[in-house]
Amino acid sequence: AALAALRRKGVASVLVEGGGQVAASFLRAGLVDRLEWFRAPILLGAEGRPCVAALALENLAAAPQFRRVSAEPVGDDLWERYDAVR
């Protein structure tokens, strides 16, 4: 409903930043055109929080696919940009 209201007002693009549940809900709905991905050189293991919650995929072919279009260092981190493969 919120996206439909924005579309009616002429908004064509929004930045969605949230937790794994929010990310998964937009991915499941096919509403993600680009990912802005930041990686740090640390490992959290099982104590970490998932960046994307369950997608309820029926098979591997159903997974959302993205193509990396750029990567650049930001300090010790890496900033990657991915566009959706449609």
KAZI-V194908 format. One record per pair of residues at least 6 apart in sequence whose C-alpha atoms are under 6 Angstrom apart, sorted by the first residue. I is the first residue (numbers start at 1). J is the second residue. D is the distance in Angstrom with one decimal. If there is no record, write none. Layout:
BEGIN
i:I j:J d:D
i:I j:J d:D
END
This chain:
BEGIN
i:20 j:50 d:5.9
i:20 j:51 d:4.6
i:20 j:52 d:3.9
i:20 j:53 d:4.7
i:21 j:53 d:5.1
i:23 j:52 d:5.6
i:24 j:52 d:5.4
i:24 j:53 d:5.4
i:24 j:55 d:5.9
i:33 j:83 d:5.9
i:33 j:84 d:5.0
i:34 j:82 d:5.5
i:34 j:83 d:4.4
i:34 j:84 d:5.8
i:35 j:81 d:5.7
i:35 j:82 d:5.0
i:36 j:80 d:6.0
i:36 j:81 d:4.8
i:37 j:79 d:5.8
i:37 j:80 d:5.0
i:38 j:78 d:5.6
i:38 j:79 d:4.6
i:39 j:77 d:5.5
i:39 j:78 d:5.1
i:40 j:77 d:4.5
i:65 j:85 d:5.4
i:66 j:82 d:5.7
i:66 j:83 d:5.3
i:66 j:84 d:4.3
i:66 j:85 d:5.1
i:67 j:82 d:5.2
i:67 j:83 d:5.3
i:68 j:81 d:5.8
i:68 j:82 d:4.2
i:69 j:81 d:5.7
i:69 j:82 d:5.5
i:70 j:80 d:5.7
i:70 j:81 d:5.3
i:71 j:79 d:5.5
i:71 j:80 d:4.3
i:72 j:78 d:5.8
i:72 j:79 d:5.3
END
